[in-house]
């Protein structure tokens, strides 16, 4: 036996010798195989998920919405993970009938701090299955944070604000807290844009100017008979007549509330100026009465 064969024989015996006692059957080679199986499964599941999500771009699949494809791809990924883990455990000789023992161990672990992780995982599954939250939805959570759902993961949901800030919210907050989903059932919403004009202005002229302004904002719904724009007189203010432009907008405007309000106010000011309608400013009347002012100086 040459030197190479000698060391190769030692290496093989080292790789195939049980590492947890002679009866365990678990060797280093088995452990490496388990790691390889899990790694390939994670890589393959990510590739499969991307392929399924890219199918949403195909014209032949447009009868299925994007949220359904996301649901299918994410559940398929979880299925591959779980299946690969079971195959890997079987490969290293683990008795799958002993999963009851593992379940008990997991229960103990949950009692020592894993309950939040498990809660977020189960909450994520519920969100995906119920479709109460979908990728692309514009939402507002309890702390007044707004943004678009970009990803529903195992532990958290990623929301991107209009300032391109990613916020990671634990999935359980969407189950236990209040969430406003602006695009849950329909991609159209009605918004209110307040503005004021000076007293004495023709109200009909104000309505005409506001409706004309609305027609110049791309994405505003102005031609649908069931969703007509309106101008309401809402208040007799201290210095102005206060109106609201009430109008339906599409998803792009709905998901940008601050920008949308700015666009409408810009066009309203333009139309009011074009029609010589005065925009008020705060006014106060000061009345001065004659009298005497006594000043005393104490020594």
C-alpha positions as CSV (number, residue, x, y, z in Angstrom):
1,X,0.0,0.0,0.0
2,X,1.5,3.3,-1.1
3,X,1.3,6.5,1.0
4,X,-1.6,8.0,-0.9
5,X,-3.8,4.8,-0.4
6,X,-2.8,4.8,3.2
7,X,-4.0,8.3,3.9
8,X,-7.1,7.9,1.6
9,X,-8.1,4.8,3.7
10,X,-7.8,6.9,6.9
11,X,-9.9,9.6,5.4
12,X,-12.6,7.2,4.3
13,X,-12.7,5.6,7.7
14,X,-12.9,9.1,9.4
15,X,-15.8,10.1,7.1
16,X,-17.7,6.9,7.7
17,X,-17.2,6.4,11.4
18,X,-20.3,7.2,13.5
19,X,-19.7,10.4,15.4
20,X,-22.4,9.9,18.0
21,X,-21.7,6.4,19.1
22,X,-21.6,3.1,17.3
23,X,-25.4,2.7,17.2
24,X,-26.3,6.2,15.9
25,X,-25.3,5.6,12.2
26,X,-24.7,9.3,11.8
27,X,-21.3,10.0,10.1
28,X,-19.6,13.1,8.8
29,X,-20.4,12.1,5.2
30,X,-24.0,11.8,6.1
31,X,-24.0,15.3,7.7
32,X,-22.3,16.7,4.6
33,X,-24.9,15.1,2.4
34,X,-27.7,16.6,4.6
35,X,-26.1,20.1,4.3
36,X,-25.8,19.6,0.5
37,X,-29.5,18.5,0.2
38,X,-30.7,21.5,2.2
39,X,-28.5,23.9,0.3
40,X,-29.6,22.6,-3.1
41,X,-33.3,22.7,-2.0
42,X,-33.0,26.4,-0.9
43,X,-31.3,27.3,-4.2
44,X,-33.8,25.4,-6.3
45,X,-36.8,26.7,-4.4
46,X,-35.6,30.3,-5.0
47,X,-35.2,29.6,-8.7
48,X,-38.6,28.0,-9.0
49,X,-40.2,30.9,-7.2
50,X,-38.6,33.4,-9.6
51,X,-39.7,31.4,-12.6
52,X,-43.3,31.2,-11.4
53,X,-43.3,35.0,-10.6
54,X,-41.9,35.7,-14.1
55,X,-44.9,33.8,-15.6
56,X,-47.1,36.8,-14.5
57,X,-45.4,38.7,-17.4
58,X,-46.7,36.2,-20.0
59,X,-49.8,37.2,-21.9
60,X,-51.2,33.7,-21.7
61,X,-51.5,33.9,-17.9
62,X,-53.1,37.3,-17.5
63,X,-56.4,35.6,-16.4
64,X,-54.6,34.9,-13.1
65,X,-53.8,37.9,-11.0
66,X,-50.3,38.6,-9.6
67,X,-51.3,37.9,-6.0
68,X,-52.4,34.3,-7.0
69,X,-49.0,33.7,-8.6
70,X,-47.3,35.0,-5.6
71,X,-49.3,32.7,-3.3
72,X,-48.5,29.7,-5.5
73,X,-44.8,30.4,-5.8
74,X,-44.4,31.1,-2.1
75,X,-46.2,28.0,-1.0
76,X,-44.3,25.9,-3.5
77,X,-41.1,27.3,-2.0
78,X,-42.2,26.3,1.5
79,X,-43.1,22.8,0.2
80,X,-39.6,22.3,-1.3
81,X,-38.0,23.4,2.0
82,X,-40.0,21.1,4.1
83,X,-39.7,18.1,1.7
84,X,-35.9,18.6,1.4
85,X,-35.5,18.8,5.2
86,X,-37.4,15.5,5.6
87,X,-35.3,13.8,2.8
88,X,-32.1,15.1,4.4
89,X,-33.1,13.7,7.8
90,X,-34.0,10.4,6.3
91,X,-30.6,10.4,4.5
92,X,-28.6,10.7,7.7
93,X,-30.7,7.9,9.2
94,X,-33.0,9.9,11.4
95,X,-36.1,8.0,12.3
96,X,-39.0,10.2,11.1
97,X,-41.4,8.5,13.5
98,X,-39.5,10.3,16.3
99,X,-40.9,13.6,15.1
100,X,-43.2,13.6,18.1
101,X,-40.1,14.0,20.3
102,X,-38.9,16.9,18.1
103,X,-42.3,18.5,18.4
104,X,-42.0,18.3,22.2
105,X,-38.6,19.9,22.0
106,X,-39.9,22.6,19.8
107,X,-42.7,23.2,22.2
108,X,-40.1,23.7,25.0
109,X,-38.2,26.0,22.8
110,X,-41.3,28.1,22.1
111,X,-41.7,28.5,25.8
112,X,-38.1,29.9,26.0
113,X,-38.5,32.6,23.4
114,X,-39.4,31.2,20.0
115,X,-43.1,32.0,20.3
116,X,-42.6,35.3,18.4
117,X,-40.9,33.6,15.5
118,X,-43.5,30.9,15.3
119,X,-46.3,33.5,15.6
120,X,-44.8,35.5,12.7
121,X,-44.4,32.4,10.6
122,X,-48.0,31.3,11.1
123,X,-49.2,34.9,10.6
124,X,-47.4,35.0,7.3
125,X,-49.0,31.8,6.1
126,X,-52.5,33.2,7.1
127,X,-51.8,36.5,5.2
128,X,-50.8,34.6,2.1
129,X,-53.8,32.1,2.2
130,X,-56.4,34.7,3.1
131,X,-55.1,37.3,0.6
132,X,-56.0,40.0,3.1
133,X,-52.6,41.4,2.2
134,X,-51.1,41.1,-1.2
135,X,-48.0,42.2,-2.9
136,X,-48.6,45.6,-4.5
137,X,-51.3,46.7,-2.0
138,X,-51.1,50.2,-0.7
139,X,-51.6,50.0,3.1
140,X,-51.6,52.1,6.2
141,X,-50.7,50.5,9.6
142,X,-51.5,51.6,13.1
143,X,-48.7,54.1,13.5
144,X,-49.8,56.0,10.3
145,X,-47.0,54.5,8.2
146,X,-48.1,54.1,4.6
147,X,-46.4,52.2,1.8
148,X,-46.7,49.4,-0.8
149,X,-46.3,45.8,0.1
150,X,-43.2,44.4,-1.6
151,X,-42.8,41.0,0.0
152,X,-44.5,38.7,2.5
153,X,-41.7,36.7,4.1
154,X,-41.5,34.0,6.7
155,X,-41.0,36.4,9.6
156,X,-41.8,39.9,8.3
157,X,-43.6,41.8,5.6
158,X,-41.5,44.4,3.7
159,X,-43.2,47.7,3.0
160,X,-41.7,50.4,0.8
161,X,-42.7,54.0,1.4
162,X,-42.9,56.6,-1.3
163,X,-39.6,58.0,0.0
164,X,-38.1,54.6,-1.0
165,X,-37.6,53.5,2.6
166,X,-38.0,49.8,3.4
167,X,-39.9,49.0,6.6
168,X,-39.9,45.5,7.9
169,X,-43.1,44.8,9.9
170,X,-43.5,41.5,11.8
171,X,-46.3,39.5,10.3
172,X,-48.2,39.1,13.6
173,X,-48.8,42.9,13.6
174,X,-51.1,42.5,10.6
175,X,-53.1,39.8,12.4
176,X,-53.3,41.5,15.8
177,X,-53.3,45.2,14.8
178,X,-55.5,47.4,12.7
179,X,-54.4,47.7,9.0
180,X,-56.0,49.9,6.4
181,X,-55.7,48.3,3.0
182,X,-56.5,51.1,0.5
183,X,-56.5,48.7,-2.5
184,X,-58.0,45.5,-1.0
185,X,-61.1,45.2,-3.2
186,X,-60.8,47.9,-5.8
187,X,-58.1,50.1,-7.3
188,X,-60.2,53.3,-7.2
189,X,-60.7,55.5,-4.2
190,X,-62.5,58.8,-3.5
191,X,-60.4,61.6,-2.0
192,X,-61.2,65.1,-0.6
193,X,-59.1,68.1,-1.5
194,X,-59.9,71.1,0.6
195,X,-59.4,74.7,-0.6
196,X,-60.8,78.2,0.2
197,X,-61.8,81.3,-1.6
198,X,-62.7,84.9,-0.5
199,X,-66.2,85.8,0.5
200,X,-68.4,87.3,-2.2
201,X,-67.1,85.0,-5.0
202,X,-69.6,83.3,-7.3
203,X,-69.9,79.7,-6.0
204,X,-70.8,78.3,-9.4
205,X,-67.7,79.9,-10.8
206,X,-65.7,78.2,-8.1
207,X,-67.2,74.8,-8.9
208,X,-66.4,75.3,-12.6
209,X,-62.8,76.2,-11.8
210,X,-62.3,73.2,-9.5
211,X,-63.8,70.7,-12.0
212,X,-61.7,72.2,-14.8
213,X,-58.6,71.7,-12.6
214,X,-59.5,68.1,-11.9
215,X,-59.7,67.3,-15.6
216,X,-56.0,68.4,-16.0
217,X,-54.7,65.9,-13.4
218,X,-53.7,62.5,-15.1
219,X,-55.3,59.6,-13.3
220,X,-58.3,61.5,-12.0
221,X,-61.7,59.8,-12.8
222,X,-63.9,62.4,-14.5
223,X,-65.8,60.6,-17.2
224,X,-67.4,57.7,-15.3
225,X,-71.1,58.5,-14.7
226,X,-71.1,56.5,-11.4
227,X,-68.0,58.3,-10.1
228,X,-68.5,62.0,-11.0
229,X,-66.4,64.7,-9.4
230,X,-68.1,67.1,-7.0
231,X,-67.4,70.4,-5.3
232,X,-68.8,70.8,-1.8
233,X,-69.2,74.0,0.2
234,X,-68.1,72.7,3.6
235,X,-67.6,75.7,6.0
236,X,-68.0,79.4,6.5
237,X,-64.5,80.1,7.7
238,X,-63.1,83.2,9.5
239,X,-61.6,84.5,6.3
240,X,-62.8,82.3,3.6
241,X,-65.5,80.1,2.1
242,X,-64.1,76.6,2.4
243,X,-64.7,74.0,-0.3
244,X,-63.7,70.5,-1.0
245,X,-63.0,68.9,-4.4
246,X,-64.4,65.3,-4.0
247,X,-63.0,63.1,-6.8
248,X,-62.2,59.5,-7.6
249,X,-58.7,58.6,-8.5
250,X,-56.8,55.5,-9.8
251,X,-54.3,53.4,-8.0
252,X,-51.3,55.5,-9.0
253,X,-52.7,58.7,-7.4
254,X,-54.3,56.7,-4.5
255,X,-50.9,55.3,-3.4
256,X,-49.3,58.8,-3.4
257,X,-51.6,60.8,-1.2
258,X,-49.3,63.8,-0.5
259,X,-48.2,64.1,-4.1
260,X,-51.8,63.7,-5.3
261,X,-53.1,66.5,-3.0
262,X,-50.3,68.8,-4.3
263,X,-51.2,68.1,-7.9
264,X,-54.8,69.0,-7.4
265,X,-54.0,72.1,-5.4
266,X,-51.6,73.2,-8.1
267,X,-54.2,72.9,-10.8
268,X,-56.9,74.5,-8.6
269,X,-54.8,77.6,-7.9
270,X,-54.1,77.8,-11.7
271,X,-57.8,77.8,-12.6
272,X,-58.8,80.1,-9.8
273,X,-56.2,82.7,-10.9
274,X,-57.3,82.3,-14.5
275,X,-60.9,83.1,-13.5
276,X,-59.8,86.0,-11.3
277,X,-61.1,84.3,-8.2
278,X,-59.5,85.7,-5.1
279,X,-57.7,83.3,-2.7
280,X,-58.1,84.7,0.8
281,X,-55.5,85.4,3.5
282,X,-56.2,85.7,7.3
283,X,-57.7,89.1,8.2
284,X,-58.2,90.7,11.6
285,X,-60.0,93.9,12.5
286,X,-58.3,96.0,15.2
287,X,-60.6,98.5,17.1
288,X,-58.8,101.3,19.1
289,X,-60.8,103.3,21.6
290,X,-59.7,106.7,23.0
291,X,-58.9,106.8,26.8
292,X,-56.2,107.5,29.3
293,X,-53.3,105.3,30.3
294,X,-52.2,105.7,33.9
295,X,-48.7,104.8,34.8
296,X,-47.6,104.6,38.4
297,X,-44.0,104.3,39.5
298,X,-43.4,102.8,42.9
299,X,-40.4,104.1,44.9
